[in-house]
């Protein structure tokens, strides 16, 4: 009998600890080892000390679902720069002699500089029979000038810092208001018929009137704000050669009545657009066929972005030669490019230009949200466009090609092509296939190959 009892007691000693170890943990229940953990009922409990006792804490919820491993796709290998042409090969030639009408290289020296700390002056004039618009001064001080100064510094990556000096007085010009208009009309499709201004006369008389107060040698160009005529008058940019005042012999001016854009937030880019002409840019849209495809450029879509397309920044010297990958039309080797955003000052490659002929090319660039161009993440991406320096201003010198069905609303509520491609999307045009491979924090990876 003693042997049986001993056996039973031994069995109990073995079994009891095993039963205790596998008991379900619960909040406030006893535990045996400080900081040990146990999982039960979808929670993970930790053994803590409460007074002199060891108990399970309240626990934290845990998921029983298996986790899917995240597989990071490696960045594509970017093609070495030695595979590209010299960037000078992609500076398409200007086709005609009139540099006011064509976007090709070289930039004409008659235009105002687009690099450095520059100054311009705003002068207000009136006539014996026409009073100034009383809201004009406030429009320039509070809207047009602050916007233009900020925009040019940002979109030029700080390379063009334009400062407007404003003279807060009115200069009375000799003669009636109508004497500063030409007998003909400026006829523009899709806009009102407008009287043509005599810019030469207006500039000459304004410079004479303001000469006593102004050292014109300090300024690259003028802004002359007139009264609003009783009929529609076409504002715009022109020059007055032949003057010799304060050492200057040529005066460019953005001149005209302000009534059309005062208080109209859709036309926030009015002065910015006109300055674009003064530093050498033309209208890149196809006005006559109503194809406003250059959404990314305030020289191509007045109500759209407050920025310029890569080609125009390249033309102005803001995108440097080292930031352009130039490809030949005969290139047969696939190339991979990492394009940083044209809208930001981030270093790196800003553009790929595929030279198709001495006067035509494909432009490829990456557009993302900036402080002045608000976009959703889904709006960002790579755009592809055609450059044709044989086309004059207003006839589509730059034409978007990619994703024309991807539409965004401009400030006037019009639907305009956004044209951006995202990873996986591609376009085949002019013998090449351009495909977006991957988006990264630094930019978009793009593949270019012969189709």
Backbone torsions as a table, in degrees:
resi	resn	phi	psi	omega
1	UNK	NA	-37.7	179.9
2	UNK	-61.9	-36.5	-180.0
3	UNK	-66.8	-37.5	179.1
4	UNK	-64.2	-45.8	179.8
5	UNK	-61.1	-42.1	179.5
6	UNK	-61.9	-40.0	179.8
7	UNK	-64.7	-42.1	-179.7
8	UNK	-66.0	-41.1	179.2
9	UNK	-64.8	-38.4	179.0
10	UNK	-65.5	-40.5	178.7
11	UNK	-62.2	-40.2	179.3
12	UNK	-64.5	-40.3	-179.8
13	UNK	-63.7	-32.0	-179.3
14	UNK	-77.9	-42.7	-173.9
15	UNK	-74.6	-37.8	-172.5
16	UNK	-59.5	-50.2	179.7
17	UNK	-60.6	-36.7	-179.6
18	UNK	-62.7	-42.1	179.0
19	UNK	-63.0	-40.1	-178.6
20	UNK	-67.5	-40.6	-176.3
21	UNK	-62.4	-37.4	-175.4
22	UNK	-95.1	9.2	176.2
23	UNK	-64.7	139.6	-177.5
24	UNK	-64.2	132.3	176.9
25	UNK	-74.4	144.0	174.7
26	UNK	-149.9	155.0	-177.2
27	UNK	-57.1	126.9	178.4
28	UNK	87.1	-10.8	179.1
29	UNK	-73.1	157.9	-177.9
30	UNK	-72.9	143.4	173.6
31	UNK	-132.7	168.5	-170.6
32	UNK	-111.2	-19.7	-174.8
33	UNK	-132.9	122.1	-178.5
34	UNK	-58.6	134.1	177.6
35	UNK	73.1	1.8	173.3
36	UNK	-71.6	159.5	-178.4
37	UNK	-126.3	158.1	176.7
38	UNK	-152.2	148.5	-180.0
39	UNK	-114.4	132.0	179.3
40	UNK	-158.2	142.4	175.2
41	UNK	53.6	37.1	176.4
42	UNK	78.0	13.2	178.0
43	UNK	-130.0	152.7	175.0
44	UNK	-106.9	120.4	-177.2
45	UNK	-104.4	149.6	176.9
46	UNK	-123.1	138.2	-179.1
47	UNK	-79.2	120.5	-178.3
48	UNK	-124.2	166.7	178.8
49	UNK	-99.9	125.7	177.4
50	UNK	-123.9	104.7	-172.1
51	UNK	67.8	-122.2	178.1
52	UNK	-100.5	-0.5	-175.4
53	UNK	-100.6	156.3	169.5
54	UNK	-104.9	122.8	-178.8
55	UNK	-136.1	162.6	174.7
56	UNK	-79.3	138.9	178.3
57	UNK	-75.9	-170.6	-176.5
58	UNK	-71.0	-20.1	177.6
59	UNK	82.5	159.9	175.2
60	UNK	-126.5	146.1	-177.1
61	UNK	-68.2	141.2	175.9
62	UNK	-128.0	151.9	179.4
63	UNK	-95.7	136.9	177.5
64	UNK	-90.8	-3.7	-178.3
65	UNK	-73.3	137.3	177.6
66	UNK	-67.2	138.3	-180.0
67	UNK	-83.5	139.5	177.5
68	UNK	-88.6	122.5	-178.9
69	UNK	-64.9	138.0	177.9
70	UNK	-87.1	120.5	-179.4
71	UNK	-100.1	112.9	-179.2
72	UNK	-81.3	120.8	177.9
73	UNK	-77.6	123.6	-178.4
74	UNK	-65.2	151.0	177.5
75	UNK	-65.0	139.0	175.0
76	UNK	-60.4	153.1	179.2
77	UNK	-81.7	119.6	-177.4
78	UNK	-75.5	136.2	180.0
79	UNK	-65.4	138.5	-179.6
80	UNK	-65.5	143.4	-177.3
81	UNK	-60.7	-19.5	-178.7
82	UNK	-65.4	-13.3	-179.2
83	UNK	-81.6	-8.0	-172.8
84	UNK	-101.6	161.9	174.3
85	UNK	-73.8	164.0	169.8
86	UNK	-61.3	138.4	-177.5
87	UNK	-58.6	-29.0	179.4
88	UNK	-59.3	-26.0	178.6
89	UNK	-66.3	-23.9	-177.3
90	UNK	-97.9	7.6	174.9
91	UNK	-86.3	85.5	-174.2
92	UNK	-57.5	140.5	-175.8
93	UNK	-75.1	144.1	172.3
94	UNK	-67.7	133.9	-173.0
95	UNK	-81.1	-39.4	-175.7
96	UNK	-112.8	169.4	-179.6
97	UNK	-74.0	-26.8	-176.2
98	UNK	-83.1	100.9	-176.1
99	UNK	-71.4	-10.1	174.3
100	UNK	-70.6	-18.5	-171.4
101	UNK	-110.0	-15.0	-173.2
102	UNK	-122.4	151.2	-174.8
103	UNK	-103.4	5.1	-176.0
104	UNK	-79.7	170.3	177.9
105	UNK	-82.0	155.3	-3.1
106	UNK	-84.8	162.4	174.6
107	UNK	-70.0	132.1	-177.9
108	UNK	-67.9	136.5	-178.1
109	UNK	-67.8	-12.7	-179.7
110	UNK	-72.0	-20.6	-178.4
111	UNK	-76.2	155.0	178.4
112	UNK	-64.8	148.7	178.5
113	UNK	-60.5	148.8	179.8
114	UNK	-119.1	16.4	178.8
115	UNK	-129.5	140.0	172.3
116	UNK	97.7	-174.2	177.1
117	UNK	-83.9	111.6	-173.6
118	UNK	-121.6	159.6	-179.0
119	UNK	-132.3	147.2	173.1
120	UNK	-138.0	162.3	-177.0
121	UNK	-125.7	145.3	178.4
122	UNK	-110.7	121.0	-179.1
123	UNK	-120.7	135.9	178.7
124	UNK	-106.4	134.4	-179.9
125	UNK	-128.2	160.5	170.7
126	UNK	-143.5	178.1	-176.6
127	UNK	-125.8	165.4	-177.9
128	UNK	-60.9	-28.5	-176.0
129	UNK	-115.2	14.4	-178.1
130	UNK	-149.5	120.9	-178.0
131	UNK	-86.7	153.7	-179.7
132	UNK	-71.4	159.2	174.4
133	UNK	-73.1	120.8	-174.9
134	UNK	-66.2	-15.2	-179.3
135	UNK	-93.8	-4.5	-173.4
136	UNK	-64.2	-45.1	-177.7
137	UNK	-60.1	-46.5	180.0
138	UNK	-64.3	-37.6	178.9
139	UNK	-59.5	-44.0	-178.8
140	UNK	-73.1	-43.6	-178.3
141	UNK	-65.6	-39.3	-169.7
142	UNK	-103.7	-17.1	-174.2
143	UNK	-124.6	-69.2	-170.8
144	UNK	-62.4	-48.1	-176.4
145	UNK	-68.2	-51.1	179.8
146	UNK	-57.8	-39.5	-179.6
147	UNK	-65.3	-46.9	-177.8
148	UNK	-64.2	-43.3	-179.4
149	UNK	-61.9	-44.6	179.7
150	UNK	-66.8	-44.6	-176.6
151	UNK	-61.3	-47.5	-176.1
152	UNK	-66.5	-37.2	178.2
153	UNK	-65.6	-40.0	-178.2
154	UNK	-71.3	-49.4	-171.8
155	UNK	-75.4	-16.7	177.0
156	UNK	-93.7	5.5	-177.0
157	UNK	61.6	31.6	179.0
158	UNK	82.3	7.0	-177.5
159	UNK	-86.0	-18.5	179.2
160	UNK	-129.4	105.1	-178.6
161	UNK	-113.0	98.7	-175.1
162	UNK	-95.5	127.3	178.8
163	UNK	-114.3	127.9	177.7
164	UNK	-95.4	125.4	168.0
165	UNK	-98.3	130.6	-176.9
166	UNK	-115.5	128.0	177.8
167	UNK	-96.7	116.1	-172.9
168	UNK	-90.8	63.3	174.0
169	UNK	-153.6	167.0	179.5
170	UNK	-113.0	131.5	177.4
171	UNK	-99.5	121.9	179.5
172	UNK	-80.2	120.5	179.8
173	UNK	-93.6	148.3	-179.6
174	UNK	-71.6	146.8	176.8
175	UNK	90.7	169.5	-178.9
176	UNK	-79.6	165.4	179.0
177	UNK	-60.2	-40.9	-177.0
178	UNK	-66.5	-20.6	-180.0
179	UNK	-72.1	-8.6	177.7
180	UNK	-102.6	12.9	175.9
181	UNK	-114.8	149.2	174.7
182	UNK	-85.2	164.4	-178.0
183	UNK	-73.8	-24.1	-177.2
184	UNK	-87.5	-173.4	-177.7
185	UNK	-125.1	151.8	168.5
186	UNK	-97.6	115.3	-178.2
187	UNK	-105.3	116.7	-179.9
188	UNK	-120.2	128.6	177.1
189	UNK	-56.7	145.7	176.5
190	UNK	69.6	8.4	177.6
191	UNK	-135.3	170.5	-179.3
192	UNK	-68.1	150.2	171.8
193	UNK	-67.1	131.9	-174.2
194	UNK	-129.9	146.9	173.9
195	UNK	-70.7	144.6	179.1
196	UNK	-87.7	135.4	177.8
197	UNK	-82.4	149.8	170.3
198	UNK	-89.5	83.5	-174.1
199	UNK	-61.3	-41.3	-178.7
200	UNK	-56.4	-49.2	-178.7
201	UNK	-65.3	-42.7	-178.7
202	UNK	-61.6	-44.8	-177.9
203	UNK	-66.7	-45.9	-178.7
204	UNK	-59.3	-47.8	-177.3
205	UNK	-69.9	-34.3	178.6
206	UNK	-68.0	-42.9	178.6
207	UNK	-62.0	-41.5	177.2
208	UNK	-61.4	-44.8	-176.5
209	UNK	-66.8	-34.7	-174.6
210	UNK	-96.8	-3.6	-172.6
211	UNK	-59.0	-37.8	-178.1
212	UNK	-64.6	-27.0	-177.0
213	UNK	-99.5	-12.5	-165.7
214	UNK	-128.9	135.4	170.0
215	UNK	-96.6	95.8	-174.2
216	UNK	-67.9	-15.2	179.3
217	UNK	-65.9	-16.4	-177.9
218	UNK	-83.4	-10.1	-169.2
219	UNK	-117.3	143.4	178.3
220	UNK	-78.4	-33.8	-179.2
221	UNK	-162.1	174.5	-176.8
222	UNK	-113.0	159.4	166.3
223	UNK	-127.0	112.3	-177.7
224	UNK	-108.9	116.1	-176.8
225	UNK	-103.0	116.5	-177.2
226	UNK	-97.0	171.7	167.3
227	UNK	-66.9	169.8	174.0
228	UNK	-87.8	119.2	176.1
229	UNK	-66.7	163.2	179.6
230	UNK	-75.4	-15.4	174.3
231	UNK	-117.6	168.4	-178.5
232	UNK	-70.6	124.6	-179.7
233	UNK	-123.4	134.1	-175.8
234	UNK	-80.4	115.5	173.3
235	UNK	-78.4	165.0	177.3
236	UNK	165.6	-170.2	-176.0
237	UNK	-109.4	135.1	174.9
238	UNK	-156.8	174.6	-179.0
239	UNK	-124.9	167.6	178.2
240	UNK	-131.8	86.7	178.1
241	UNK	-72.1	155.4	175.5
242	UNK	100.8	-16.0	176.3
243	UNK	-73.3	152.9	173.9
244	UNK	-141.1	89.5	-176.3
245	UNK	-131.3	125.9	178.6
246	UNK	54.8	34.2	178.0
247	UNK	85.2	-3.5	177.5
248	UNK	-96.9	140.4	-179.3
249	UNK	-119.9	-1.5	176.9
250	UNK	-143.5	130.2	-176.3
251	UNK	-121.0	116.2	170.4
252	UNK	-91.5	147.1	178.8
253	UNK	-147.6	141.0	166.7
254	UNK	-93.4	108.6	-169.7
255	UNK	-127.1	149.5	171.5
256	UNK	144.0	177.1	-179.0
257	UNK	-76.2	147.0	-175.3
258	UNK	-96.7	-4.7	-169.6
259	UNK	-56.7	-32.9	-174.9
260	UNK	-68.6	-24.6	-175.0
261	UNK	-117.8	-4.7	178.2
262	UNK	-63.3	125.7	177.5
263	UNK	73.4	8.5	-178.8
264	UNK	-106.9	102.4	-176.4
265	UNK	-64.8	-19.2	177.9
266	UNK	-66.9	-24.5	-176.1
267	UNK	-106.0	35.0	178.7
268	UNK	-60.3	-25.3	-177.8
269	UNK	-91.3	11.6	-174.3
270	UNK	-57.1	-57.6	-178.3
271	UNK	-66.5	-38.3	178.3
272	UNK	-58.7	-42.9	178.6
273	UNK	-62.4	-45.9	-178.0
274	UNK	-66.4	-37.4	175.4
275	UNK	-63.1	-33.8	175.7
276	UNK	-54.7	-42.0	176.7
277	UNK	-63.9	-40.5	-175.4
278	UNK	-66.9	-30.0	179.0
279	UNK	-94.1	5.2	168.0
280	UNK	118.8	6.6	-176.1
281	UNK	-95.6	153.7	178.7
282	UNK	-116.3	176.9	172.7
283	UNK	-75.2	118.7	-175.7
284	UNK	-95.1	-6.2	-178.4
285	UNK	-79.7	168.3	174.2
286	UNK	-101.8	85.5	-174.6
287	UNK	-66.0	-39.1	-172.4
288	UNK	-70.3	-28.3	176.6
289	UNK	-101.4	8.9	177.1
290	UNK	56.6	41.0	178.9
291	UNK	-111.5	90.0	-179.8
292	UNK	-89.5	70.1	-172.4
293	UNK	-89.1	-12.6	-177.4
294	UNK	-87.5	61.9	-175.5
295	UNK	-58.2	-30.4	-172.4
296	UNK	-84.5	10.8	-171.7
297	UNK	-138.3	125.4	-178.3
298	UNK	-74.0	-4.2	169.7
299	UNK	-90.4	-4.2	-177.9
300	UNK	-120.4	-19.0	-179.7
301	UNK	-151.2	98.2	-171.9
302	UNK	-56.3	-37.0	-174.1
303	UNK	-94.0	2.3	-172.4
304	UNK	-98.9	-122.8	-169.8
305	UNK	-74.2	156.6	174.5
306	UNK	-102.3	59.1	-177.9
307	UNK	-156.0	179.1	177.3
308	UNK	-120.6	151.2	176.0
309	UNK	-71.0	157.3	-173.3
310	UNK	-55.8	-39.6	-178.9
311	UNK	-58.1	-43.9	-179.4
312	UNK	-66.5	-35.2	177.1
313	UNK	-68.5	-36.0	175.8
314	UNK	-64.7	-44.3	179.8
315	UNK	-61.4	-37.7	-177.8
316	UNK	-83.0	-7.1	179.6
317	UNK	89.7	8.1	179.6
318	UNK	-80.8	-40.6	168.4
319	UNK	-88.7	122.2	-174.7
320	UNK	-84.3	162.2	-179.6
321	UNK	-55.6	-37.3	-177.5
322	UNK	-69.3	-11.8	-178.7
323	UNK	-100.8	10.6	-179.3
324	UNK	-121.1	128.8	171.4
325	UNK	-96.4	116.1	-175.5
326	UNK	-102.6	121.5	-179.1
327	UNK	-113.6	150.4	177.2
328	UNK	-87.6	152.2	176.5
329	UNK	-66.0	-19.5	-179.1
330	UNK	-94.8	2.0	-179.4
331	UNK	-62.4	130.0	-178.9
332	UNK	-113.8	-6.6	-177.5
333	UNK	-92.3	132.8	176.2
334	UNK	-64.3	139.9	177.9
335	UNK	-128.6	148.3	179.5
336	UNK	-117.6	133.0	-175.3
337	UNK	-130.1	140.1	170.0
338	UNK	-104.2	110.4	-175.9
339	UNK	-100.6	118.6	174.0
340	UNK	-84.2	163.0	-172.7
341	UNK	-64.5	129.9	176.2
342	UNK	-66.9	-23.9	-177.6
343	UNK	-82.3	-7.8	-178.2
344	UNK	-121.7	165.4	-179.4
345	UNK	-85.6	9.9	178.4
346	UNK	-53.9	130.9	179.5
347	UNK	-68.7	168.6	178.6
348	UNK	118.2	-173.1	-178.5
349	UNK	-73.9	126.0	-179.2
350	UNK	-99.2	-27.7	-173.9
351	UNK	-146.9	150.7	161.2
352	UNK	-114.2	131.3	174.7
353	UNK	-118.7	122.7	176.0
354	UNK	-102.1	109.2	-177.6
355	UNK	-76.5	116.0	-179.6
356	UNK	-92.6	-32.7	179.3
357	UNK	-159.6	177.4	178.0
358	UNK	-60.2	-18.6	-176.6
359	UNK	-125.9	3.8	179.5
360	UNK	-134.6	150.0	180.0
361	UNK	-161.2	163.7	168.7
362	UNK	-100.6	136.2	174.1
363	UNK	-109.7	136.3	-178.8
364	UNK	-132.1	126.9	-178.6
365	UNK	-152.1	167.7	-176.8
366	UNK	-111.2	128.4	179.6
367	UNK	-119.5	132.0	178.0
368	UNK	-136.2	170.8	-179.3
369	UNK	-61.4	141.0	173.7
370	UNK	-132.0	177.4	-179.8
371	UNK	-62.9	-30.4	-177.8
372	UNK	-101.6	-14.4	175.9
373	UNK	-123.3	97.5	-177.0
374	UNK	-79.8	125.5	180.0
375	UNK	-135.7	153.1	168.2
376	UNK	-78.2	158.0	178.7
377	UNK	-57.0	-36.6	-179.0
378	UNK	-70.6	-15.6	178.3
379	UNK	-83.2	-18.6	-175.5
380	UNK	-75.0	159.6	176.6
381	UNK	154.4	-163.8	-175.8
382	UNK	-100.8	134.9	176.0
383	UNK	-115.6	148.3	178.2
384	UNK	-125.4	133.5	-178.2
385	UNK	-145.3	162.7	179.8
386	UNK	-102.9	135.2	176.8
387	UNK	-111.4	129.6	-179.7
388	UNK	-137.5	104.3	-175.1
389	UNK	-82.0	5.1	173.1
390	UNK	-88.4	-11.4	-178.2
391	UNK	-90.4	131.4	-178.2
392	UNK	-79.3	169.2	179.7
393	UNK	-50.7	130.6	176.6
394	UNK	86.6	6.2	-178.6
395	UNK	-120.7	16.8	173.3
396	UNK	89.6	46.6	178.3
397	UNK	-64.1	-28.2	172.9
398	UNK	-124.1	126.1	-175.5
399	UNK	-130.3	118.4	177.8
400	UNK	-64.8	141.8	-179.3
401	UNK	-116.6	-35.0	-172.1
402	UNK	-83.6	143.7	170.1
403	UNK	41.6	54.1	-177.9
404	UNK	-69.1	-15.7	177.9
405	UNK	-87.1	-2.8	176.4
406	UNK	-88.3	107.1	-167.3
407	UNK	-109.3	144.8	173.0
408	UNK	-131.6	151.9	178.7
409	UNK	-87.4	132.9	175.9
410	UNK	-87.1	-175.0	-175.2
411	UNK	-66.7	-19.7	178.7
412	UNK	-93.0	2.4	-179.5
413	UNK	84.3	7.6	178.4
414	UNK	-81.9	144.5	173.7
415	UNK	-82.9	121.5	-179.5
416	UNK	-127.0	149.6	-178.4
417	UNK	-65.9	126.6	175.6
418	UNK	-81.5	-38.4	169.4
419	UNK	73.0	4.7	-176.4
420	UNK	-81.5	142.5	175.1
421	UNK	-110.1	142.4	179.3
422	UNK	-110.4	170.4	-177.0
423	UNK	-50.8	132.2	-178.1
424	UNK	98.0	-18.9	-179.5
425	UNK	-90.3	152.0	-177.6
426	UNK	-150.6	168.4	174.3
427	UNK	-142.0	140.7	174.6
428	UNK	-114.7	121.2	-177.4
429	UNK	-155.4	144.0	176.0
430	UNK	52.3	34.4	175.3
431	UNK	86.0	6.4	-179.5
432	UNK	-127.6	148.1	171.9
433	UNK	-111.3	122.2	178.9
434	UNK	-111.7	121.1	-175.7
435	UNK	-128.3	137.1	175.3
436	UNK	-86.1	121.9	-175.6
437	UNK	-93.2	-45.3	-172.8
438	UNK	-159.1	145.5	172.8
439	UNK	-103.8	136.0	176.6
440	UNK	-132.9	175.1	179.1
441	UNK	-63.8	-28.3	-176.5
442	UNK	-87.7	-17.5	-177.9
443	UNK	157.0	-164.5	-179.5
444	UNK	-112.8	135.8	174.8
445	UNK	-88.0	129.6	-176.0
446	UNK	-127.3	136.9	175.5
447	UNK	-105.1	136.8	177.3
448	UNK	-127.6	125.8	-178.7
449	UNK	-146.2	158.4	174.9
450	UNK	-66.8	135.6	-179.2
451	UNK	-92.2	NA	NA
